Amino acid sequence: MLAFTLGEDLYYFNNKKPNDLGFSPLNERLGNLCRKLIGARYFNRGYIAYAGGLTSSDNSARDKDGHGTHTLSTAGGNFVPGANVFGLGNGTAKGGSPKARVASYKVCWPPVNGSECFDADIMKAFDMAIHDGVDVLSVSLGGEPTDYFNDGLAIGAFHAVKNGITVVCSAGNSGPLDGTVTNNAPWIITVGASTLDREFETFVELRNGKRLQVHIDP
């Protein structure tokens, strides 16, 4: 399976080729950046038409603030033994589909007048993903709900689904109030965050003998 993530920025990659641990076959259209991340593209013509040019360091598919690396590893990160939170809860971490090969497309850029992800770039990325033959799209962006005919993400997702691609989108970060979910087109699988009933705790003792309980929520 080839999982594809579309969002604010992308996985930081290099040309190292780790051991192939049972991954799915390579996708020849996307090449072979490494055996896990096999493609990275970026789309910014819509942004440039509105905001002007980008610096040379911005004008690439590289991840500048870690958001894309985080979301891509959540979707398709491989098994990582020995993961823990400050030594607690030690175990093996993994993404939703750890044996999938992944590709990343960058469509969002430095904010200008409150906008950073333009429909023209989003829809172009969807078109390229369809062309590349991905199996799943994990989309880590969204905006205020609007009419589907005016929503570039909903339109792009519709065409992807029509081509047999599963599209999974974030529900946004505006909850938990009513009516705050974004990416609510019926052909999209919309996923929201949840909480856990688990916590890590420790005690801090002050010089006056008072003990404070400290909680770390995973």
Backbone as CSV, one residue per row, in Angstrom:
resi,resn,N_x,N_y,N_z,CA_x,CA_y,CA_z,C_x,C_y,C_z
1,MET,0.834,-1.194,0.000,0.000,0.000,0.000,0.869,1.245,0.000
2,LEU,0.443,2.243,-0.747,1.124,3.530,-0.764,0.229,4.552,-0.086
3,ALA,0.650,5.037,1.051,-0.078,6.085,1.754,0.497,7.435,1.370
4,PHE,-0.364,8.407,1.285,0.021,9.742,0.824,-0.445,10.742,1.851
5,THR,0.390,11.688,2.247,-0.038,12.714,3.173,0.056,14.067,2.521
6,LEU,-0.982,14.847,2.702,-1.068,16.177,2.109,-1.306,17.153,3.244
7,GLY,-0.420,18.124,3.408,-0.596,19.034,4.529,0.325,20.223,4.488
8,GLU,0.572,20.791,5.663,1.283,22.054,5.750,2.751,21.945,5.363
9,ASP,3.359,20.856,5.675,4.747,20.661,5.319,5.052,19.180,5.367
10,LEU,6.254,18.814,4.913,6.476,17.412,4.607,7.608,16.781,5.392
11,TYR,7.604,15.497,5.331,8.618,14.672,5.956,10.008,15.092,5.487
12,TYR,10.942,15.255,6.413,12.323,15.572,6.062,12.995,14.286,5.600
13,PHE,13.560,14.302,4.408,14.059,13.058,3.850,15.511,13.179,3.417
14,ASN,16.157,12.034,3.244,17.486,11.992,2.653,17.563,10.768,1.751
15,ASN,18.729,10.477,1.248,18.855,9.400,0.267,19.317,8.075,0.856
16,LYS,19.313,7.955,2.183,19.703,6.689,2.790,18.636,5.635,2.505
17,LYS,19.074,4.400,2.369,18.146,3.308,2.072,18.223,2.266,3.189
18,PRO,17.353,2.346,4.194,17.370,1.362,5.267,16.949,-0.002,4.766
19,ASN,17.174,-1.017,5.591,16.797,-2.371,5.205,15.308,-2.449,4.899
20,ASP,14.978,-3.210,3.874,13.589,-3.394,3.488,12.983,-4.458,4.392
21,LEU,12.081,-4.024,5.311,11.521,-4.944,6.301,10.089,-5.307,5.948
22,GLY,9.892,-5.831,4.759,8.570,-6.291,4.376,7.662,-5.224,3.835
23,PHE,8.198,-4.117,3.341,7.358,-3.062,2.781,6.726,-3.520,1.479
24,SER,5.681,-2.805,1.095,4.998,-3.095,-0.159,5.894,-2.734,-1.340
25,PRO,5.560,-3.200,-2.554,6.405,-2.908,-3.716,6.536,-1.416,-3.969
26,LEU,7.659,-1.037,-4.568,7.901,0.367,-4.886,6.965,0.857,-5.981
27,ASN,6.701,2.152,-5.978,5.885,2.793,-6.997,6.828,3.492,-7.968
28,GLU,6.908,2.995,-9.204,7.890,3.515,-10.162,7.627,4.971,-10.532
29,ARG,6.388,5.415,-10.453,6.090,6.797,-10.821,6.716,7.791,-9.847
30,LEU,6.832,7.390,-8.589,7.337,8.300,-7.570,8.830,8.162,-7.342
31,GLY,9.462,7.174,-7.919,10.897,7.010,-7.727,11.210,6.309,-6.421
32,ASN,12.357,6.629,-5.827,12.792,5.906,-4.641,13.727,6.786,-3.822
33,LEU,13.142,7.736,-3.065,13.959,8.576,-2.192,14.626,7.729,-1.119
34,CYS,13.883,6.840,-0.542,14.410,5.809,0.352,13.363,4.708,0.362
35,ARG,13.583,3.639,1.082,12.662,2.512,0.994,11.340,2.760,1.725
36,LYS,11.292,3.749,2.582,10.038,4.090,3.264,9.370,5.288,2.590
37,LEU,10.050,6.412,2.545,9.535,7.600,1.871,9.975,7.553,0.419
38,ILE,9.034,7.337,-0.482,9.415,7.120,-1.874,9.052,8.287,-2.785
39,GLY,8.498,9.364,-2.213,8.185,10.510,-3.046,7.917,11.753,-2.224
40,ALA,8.290,12.906,-2.754,7.989,14.191,-2.103,7.864,15.258,-3.179
41,ARG,6.717,15.912,-3.208,6.468,16.960,-4.190,5.954,18.197,-3.454
42,TYR,5.985,19.337,-4.139,5.399,20.541,-3.549,4.678,21.348,-4.618
43,PHE,3.655,22.091,-4.169,2.782,22.838,-5.070,2.537,24.221,-4.479
44,ASN,2.916,25.253,-5.211,2.790,26.598,-4.657,2.432,27.673,-5.689
45,ARG,2.026,27.284,-6.875,1.720,28.300,-7.890,0.514,29.149,-7.500
46,GLY,-0.467,28.546,-6.855,-1.608,29.313,-6.380,-1.197,30.320,-5.321
47,TYR,-0.358,29.885,-4.414,0.147,30.775,-3.364,0.964,31.917,-3.968
48,ILE,1.870,31.596,-4.892,2.738,32.607,-5.492,1.921,33.626,-6.287
49,ALA,0.875,33.164,-6.977,0.041,34.085,-7.744,-0.625,35.119,-6.849
50,TYR,-0.891,34.742,-5.606,-1.543,35.659,-4.676,-0.545,36.463,-3.850
51,ALA,0.506,35.784,-3.361,1.393,36.398,-2.371,2.753,36.790,-2.913
52,GLY,3.103,36.342,-4.105,4.440,36.615,-4.613,5.360,35.438,-4.363
53,GLY,6.659,35.638,-4.611,7.618,34.537,-4.546,7.936,34.077,-3.144
54,LEU,8.644,32.953,-3.077,9.112,32.370,-1.827,10.633,32.407,-1.797
55,THR,11.196,32.366,-0.612,12.643,32.260,-0.499,13.088,30.883,-0.971
56,SER,14.351,30.764,-1.301,14.856,29.477,-1.796,14.725,28.387,-0.746
57,SER,14.835,28.743,0.530,14.714,27.730,1.581,13.264,27.278,1.761
58,ASP,12.315,28.173,1.468,10.897,27.804,1.565,10.423,27.024,0.353
59,ASN,11.022,27.285,-0.794,10.523,26.755,-2.061,10.999,25.316,-2.284
60,SER,10.527,24.418,-1.425,10.918,23.012,-1.514,9.904,22.172,-0.751
61,ALA,10.069,20.864,-0.845,9.172,19.946,-0.143,9.644,19.640,1.273
62,ARG,10.714,20.249,1.718,11.261,19.921,3.031,10.391,20.462,4.166
63,ASP,10.402,19.735,5.248,9.662,20.085,6.456,10.456,21.144,7.230
64,LYS,9.829,22.297,7.505,10.530,23.366,8.204,10.149,23.466,9.683
65,ASP,8.994,22.946,10.075,8.619,23.095,11.481,8.183,21.791,12.142
66,GLY,8.261,20.676,11.433,7.996,19.377,12.048,6.574,18.872,11.932
67,HIS,5.650,19.715,11.471,4.252,19.275,11.414,4.058,18.122,10.442
68,GLY,4.642,18.237,9.257,4.484,17.170,8.271,5.147,15.875,8.696
69,THR,6.323,15.985,9.321,6.993,14.789,9.822,6.121,14.083,10.844
70,HIS,5.508,14.874,11.715,4.635,14.316,12.749,3.424,13.612,12.139
71,THR,2.729,14.289,11.220,1.503,13.706,10.679,1.779,12.510,9.781
72,LEU,2.883,12.545,9.058,3.209,11.408,8.202,3.595,10.187,9.029
73,SER,4.327,10.409,10.120,4.688,9.270,10.971,3.458,8.713,11.679
74,THR,2.483,9.564,11.989,1.234,9.077,12.585,0.489,8.177,11.605
75,ALA,0.500,8.538,10.324,-0.219,7.751,9.323,0.516,6.477,8.947
76,GLY,1.837,6.545,8.779,2.543,5.392,8.229,3.887,5.109,8.840
77,GLY,4.151,5.616,10.038,5.444,5.387,10.667,5.725,3.922,10.941
78,ASN,6.976,3.510,10.754,7.364,2.127,10.994,7.444,1.847,12.497
79,PHE,7.649,0.602,12.868,7.760,0.220,14.265,9.013,0.837,14.886
80,VAL,8.852,1.458,16.062,9.975,2.069,16.781,10.000,1.496,18.191
81,PRO,10.871,0.523,18.460,10.928,-0.047,19.802,11.547,0.933,20.793
82,GLY,11.197,0.772,22.054,11.803,1.582,23.103,11.276,3.000,23.195
83,ALA,10.106,3.270,22.620,9.520,4.606,22.731,8.945,4.793,24.131
84,ASN,9.091,5.990,24.702,8.586,6.251,26.044,8.424,7.744,26.269
85,VAL,7.771,8.093,27.364,7.614,9.487,27.769,8.439,9.695,29.030
86,PHE,9.615,10.283,28.884,10.527,10.510,30.007,10.789,9.215,30.782
87,GLY,10.936,8.115,30.031,11.238,6.839,30.653,10.026,6.053,31.115
88,LEU,8.838,6.624,30.981,7.617,5.958,31.426,6.831,5.436,30.232
89,GLY,6.041,4.395,30.467,5.208,3.834,29.409,6.017,3.276,28.268
90,ASN,7.128,2.656,28.571,8.007,2.165,27.510,7.311,1.100,26.663
91,GLY,7.498,1.193,25.357,6.892,0.221,24.457,7.313,0.479,23.027
92,THR,6.566,-0.065,22.099,6.841,0.101,20.667,5.813,1.041,20.057
93,ALA,6.291,2.105,19.440,5.413,3.057,18.762,5.328,2.708,17.283
94,LYS,4.216,3.058,16.653,4.066,2.830,15.220,2.963,3.721,14.683
95,GLY,2.956,3.908,13.378,1.877,4.629,12.728,0.708,3.717,12.433
96,GLY,-0.314,4.276,11.796,-1.509,3.494,11.504,-1.258,2.352,10.546
97,SER,-0.343,2.531,9.596,-0.007,1.482,8.629,1.510,1.393,8.515
98,PRO,2.156,0.739,9.463,3.617,0.808,9.566,4.384,0.201,8.395
99,LYS,3.773,-0.670,7.629,4.484,-1.282,6.507,4.162,-0.622,5.167
100,ALA,3.399,0.450,5.204,3.100,1.165,3.961,4.297,1.997,3.526
101,ARG,4.475,2.115,2.230,5.396,3.122,1.703,4.627,4.442,1.636
102,VAL,5.342,5.532,1.808,4.659,6.813,1.916,5.234,7.834,0.941
103,ALA,4.387,8.795,0.574,4.786,9.936,-0.237,4.159,11.175,0.374
104,SER,4.806,12.308,0.214,4.320,13.537,0.831,4.275,14.668,-0.182
105,TYR,3.185,15.440,-0.128,3.058,16.599,-1.014,2.775,17.840,-0.151
106,LYS,3.544,18.860,-0.363,3.432,20.090,0.425,2.580,21.111,-0.317
107,VAL,1.550,21.652,0.366,0.650,22.600,-0.291,0.440,23.879,0.513
108,CYS,1.027,23.985,1.693,0.829,25.157,2.538,2.143,25.883,2.777
109,TRP,2.057,27.217,2.935,3.239,28.080,2.910,3.120,29.158,3.963
110,PRO,4.114,30.030,4.117,4.033,31.063,5.163,2.751,31.877,5.053
111,PRO,2.057,32.103,6.174,0.762,32.800,6.127,0.867,34.203,5.525
112,VAL,-0.137,34.555,4.726,-0.244,35.900,4.183,-1.716,36.297,4.236
113,ASN,-2.004,37.361,4.975,-3.388,37.815,5.166,-4.293,36.697,5.656
114,GLY,-3.755,35.855,6.535,-4.537,34.782,7.124,-4.683,33.538,6.274
115,SER,-4.044,33.515,5.112,-4.152,32.347,4.232,-2.778,31.732,3.999
116,GLU,-2.726,30.413,3.980,-1.462,29.719,3.718,-1.621,28.497,2.826
117,CYS,-2.840,27.979,2.685,-3.106,26.814,1.841,-4.167,27.207,0.822
118,PHE,-3.809,27.245,-0.449,-4.708,27.738,-1.484,-5.321,26.586,-2.269
119,ASP,-6.604,26.736,-2.621,-7.330,25.665,-3.299,-6.627,25.190,-4.566
120,ALA,-6.031,26.110,-5.309,-5.366,25.725,-6.556,-4.254,24.727,-6.287
121,ASP,-3.497,24.946,-5.215,-2.392,24.046,-4.877,-2.915,22.732,-4.307
122,ILE,-3.951,22.811,-3.487,-4.531,21.603,-2.902,-5.091,20.692,-3.992
123,MET,-5.850,21.263,-4.916,-6.463,20.460,-5.975,-5.417,19.891,-6.922
124,LYS,-4.353,20.642,-7.189,-3.267,20.119,-8.030,-2.591,18.937,-7.354
125,ALA,-2.408,19.020,-6.043,-1.788,17.910,-5.320,-2.668,16.666,-5.365
126,PHE,-3.971,16.838,-5.215,-4.883,15.698,-5.350,-4.771,15.084,-6.747
127,ASP,-4.753,15.917,-7.767,-4.634,15.400,-9.132,-3.353,14.587,-9.303
128,MET,-2.249,15.080,-8.746,-0.986,14.366,-8.882,-1.004,13.063,-8.101
129,ALA,-1.630,13.067,-6.940,-1.735,11.839,-6.156,-2.519,10.777,-6.907
130,ILE,-3.600,11.199,-7.559,-4.375,10.251,-8.372,-3.503,9.704,-9.492
131,HIS,-2.775,10.576,-10.154,-1.876,10.160,-11.234,-0.814,9.184,-10.731
132,ASP,-0.307,9.420,-9.523,0.758,8.584,-8.972,0.268,7.227,-8.495
133,GLY,-1.032,7.047,-8.392,-1.570,5.745,-8.035,-1.525,5.416,-6.562
134,VAL,-1.725,6.408,-5.693,-1.715,6.127,-4.259,-2.963,5.349,-3.877
135,ASP,-2.924,4.725,-2.722,-4.051,3.949,-2.220,-4.856,4.689,-1.166
136,VAL,-4.159,5.470,-0.345,-4.797,6.190,0.760,-4.244,7.603,0.800
137,LEU,-5.126,8.577,1.056,-4.712,9.963,1.258,-4.978,10.347,2.703
138,SER,-3.953,10.788,3.403,-4.105,11.307,4.758,-3.879,12.811,4.686
139,VAL,-4.935,13.586,4.929,-4.896,15.034,4.695,-4.942,15.775,6.031
140,SER,-3.842,16.396,6.373,-3.734,17.059,7.679,-3.888,18.565,7.544
141,LEU,-4.989,18.989,6.943,-5.299,20.411,6.851,-6.797,20.576,6.726
142,GLY,-7.255,21.802,6.867,-8.679,22.060,6.750,-8.976,23.503,7.111
143,GLY,-10.175,23.935,6.817,-10.599,25.295,7.126,-12.042,25.309,7.571
144,GLU,-12.625,26.506,7.617,-14.025,26.617,8.007,-14.905,25.855,7.016
145,PRO,-15.891,25.100,7.509,-16.799,24.394,6.595,-17.480,25.361,5.637
146,THR,-17.581,24.961,4.394,-18.205,25.805,3.378,-18.931,24.923,2.382
147,ASP,-19.631,25.530,1.456,-20.323,24.778,0.413,-19.325,23.909,-0.341
148,TYR,-19.695,22.673,-0.599,-18.774,21.736,-1.246,-18.263,22.255,-2.585
149,PHE,-19.097,22.986,-3.318,-18.686,23.495,-4.624,-17.622,24.588,-4.508
150,ASN,-17.452,25.138,-3.304,-16.448,26.172,-3.079,-15.279,25.672,-2.232
151,ASP,-15.237,24.400,-1.972,-14.228,23.803,-1.090,-13.269,22.957,-1.925
152,GLY,-12.068,23.499,-2.174,-11.101,22.787,-3.009,-10.711,21.440,-2.448
153,LEU,-10.639,21.334,-1.129,-10.276,20.053,-0.525,-11.380,19.027,-0.752
154,ALA,-12.628,19.433,-0.564,-13.742,18.507,-0.782,-13.807,18.072,-2.241
155,ILE,-13.558,19.010,-3.163,-13.587,18.673,-4.591,-12.471,17.690,-4.930
156,GLY,-11.247,17.990,-4.458,-10.131,17.085,-4.715,-10.362,15.715,-4.123
157,ALA,-10.910,15.671,-2.904,-11.189,14.393,-2.255,-12.242,13.607,-3.022
158,PHE,-13.243,14.304,-3.550,-14.290,13.626,-4.321,-13.697,12.908,-5.528
159,HIS,-12.827,13.590,-6.263,-12.210,12.969,-7.434,-11.305,11.802,-7.035
160,ALA,-10.625,11.937,-5.903,-9.784,10.834,-5.437,-10.629,9.612,-5.108
161,VAL,-11.730,9.824,-4.383,-12.613,8.708,-4.028,-13.195,8.064,-5.281
162,LYS,-13.548,8.886,-6.277,-14.066,8.339,-7.529,-13.035,7.464,-8.235
163,ASN,-11.761,7.684,-7.924,-10.687,6.878,-8.505,-10.234,5.755,-7.570
164,GLY,-11.058,5.437,-6.582,-10.783,4.293,-5.723,-9.820,4.557,-4.593
165,ILE,-9.572,5.814,-4.260,-8.628,6.171,-3.200,-9.398,6.531,-1.929
166,THR,-9.003,5.972,-0.813,-9.598,6.329,0.477,-8.995,7.641,0.956
167,VAL,-9.837,8.595,1.337,-9.374,9.905,1.794,-9.731,10.069,3.271
168,VAL,-8.716,10.290,4.084,-8.887,10.491,5.523,-8.412,11.897,5.871
169,CYS,-9.251,12.683,6.536,-8.922,14.076,6.869,-9.049,14.321,8.368
170,SER,-8.354,15.339,8.829,-8.470,15.746,10.224,-9.781,16.497,10.446
171,ALA,-10.302,16.384,11.659,-11.550,17.059,12.004,-11.319,18.493,12.460
172,GLY,-10.057,18.912,12.521,-9.747,20.273,12.941,-9.366,20.357,14.404
173,ASN,-8.996,21.558,14.821,-8.510,21.776,16.192,-9.404,22.724,16.980
174,SER,-10.671,22.847,16.585,-11.542,23.859,17.181,-12.531,23.300,18.200
175,GLY,-12.482,22.010,18.488,-13.433,21.419,19.432,-13.149,21.820,20.858
176,PRO,-13.951,21.304,21.815,-15.032,20.315,21.615,-16.427,20.929,21.475
177,LEU,-16.536,22.208,21.154,-17.861,22.812,21.017,-18.606,22.226,19.813
178,ASP,-19.926,22.321,19.839,-20.748,21.815,18.740,-20.459,22.575,17.451
179,GLY,-20.532,21.869,16.331,-20.421,22.504,15.027,-19.029,22.987,14.672
180,THR,-18.002,22.406,15.263,-16.634,22.865,14.990,-15.834,21.900,14.119
181,VAL,-16.447,20.814,13.684,-15.747,19.841,12.847,-15.599,20.388,11.433
182,THR,-14.435,20.222,10.858,-14.208,20.599,9.474,-14.028,19.336,8.632
183,ASN,-13.907,19.490,7.326,-13.766,18.356,6.407,-14.927,17.363,6.573
184,ASN,-16.132,17.888,6.470,-17.316,17.066,6.746,-18.046,16.581,5.496
185,ALA,-17.398,16.600,4.339,-18.021,16.034,3.144,-18.259,14.540,3.350
186,PRO,-19.378,14.011,2.906,-19.723,12.614,3.206,-18.807,11.585,2.560
187,TRP,-18.014,11.955,1.575,-17.103,10.996,0.950,-15.735,10.969,1.630
188,ILE,-15.561,11.787,2.665,-14.300,11.846,3.415,-14.461,11.111,4.739
189,ILE,-13.443,10.349,5.127,-13.388,9.793,6.483,-12.726,10.853,7.360
190,THR,-13.494,11.449,8.259,-13.005,12.543,9.092,-12.693,12.019,10.483
191,VAL,-11.479,12.278,10.948,-10.994,11.710,12.203,-10.654,12.824,13.185
192,GLY,-11.191,12.742,14.397,-10.889,13.714,15.445,-10.019,13.105,16.527
193,ALA,-9.384,13.960,17.287,-8.541,13.509,18.397,-9.412,13.067,19.569
194,SER,-8.835,12.276,20.432,-9.537,11.824,21.619,-8.592,11.944,22.812
195,THR,-9.046,11.502,23.961,-8.223,11.531,25.168,-8.052,10.121,25.703
196,LEU,-7.108,9.959,26.598,-6.836,8.667,27.221,-7.136,8.748,28.712
197,ASP,-7.427,7.604,29.325,-7.635,7.579,30.765,-6.342,7.218,31.497
198,ARG,-5.226,7.384,30.808,-3.930,7.031,31.382,-3.133,8.306,31.641
199,GLU,-2.398,8.329,32.736,-1.543,9.464,33.031,-0.285,8.986,33.739
200,PHE,0.784,9.724,33.567,2.033,9.459,34.265,2.174,10.502,35.362
201,GLU,2.469,10.071,36.565,2.550,11.012,37.666,3.844,10.837,38.447
202,THR,4.255,11.902,39.083,5.417,11.874,39.956,5.194,12.920,41.037
203,PHE,6.052,12.924,42.051,5.921,13.864,43.160,7.162,14.729,43.256
204,VAL,6.930,15.992,43.532,8.020,16.943,43.755,7.935,17.401,45.205
205,GLU,9.019,17.231,45.934,9.044,17.646,47.343,9.833,18.936,47.484
206,LEU,9.197,19.950,48.067,9.822,21.244,48.274,10.656,21.246,49.552
207,ARG,11.456,22.274,49.711,12.339,22.347,50.882,11.554,22.426,52.181
208,ASN,10.335,22.977,52.106,9.518,23.062,53.321,8.773,21.771,53.626
209,GLY,9.049,20.721,52.859,8.440,19.428,53.093,7.132,19.195,52.359
210,LYS,6.629,20.227,51.714,5.379,20.068,50.983,5.603,19.259,49.722
211,ARG,4.706,18.315,49.454,4.815,17.450,48.281,3.731,17.813,47.275
212,LEU,4.142,17.973,46.025,3.235,18.299,44.935,3.172,17.147,43.951
213,GLN,1.978,16.792,43.546,1.792,15.737,42.567,1.774,16.356,41.175
214,VAL,2.592,15.810,40.258,2.702,16.319,38.910,2.195,15.257,37.949
215,HIS,1.336,15.689,37.026,0.757,14.767,36.049,1.309,15.075,34.672
216,ILE,1.598,14.048,33.899,1.974,14.170,32.495,0.966,13.386,31.682
217,ASP,0.169,14.098,30.901,-0.808,13.422,30.057,-0.178,13.016,28.745
218,PRO,-0.290,11.746,28.319,0.303,11.303,27.044,-0.328,12.018,25.862
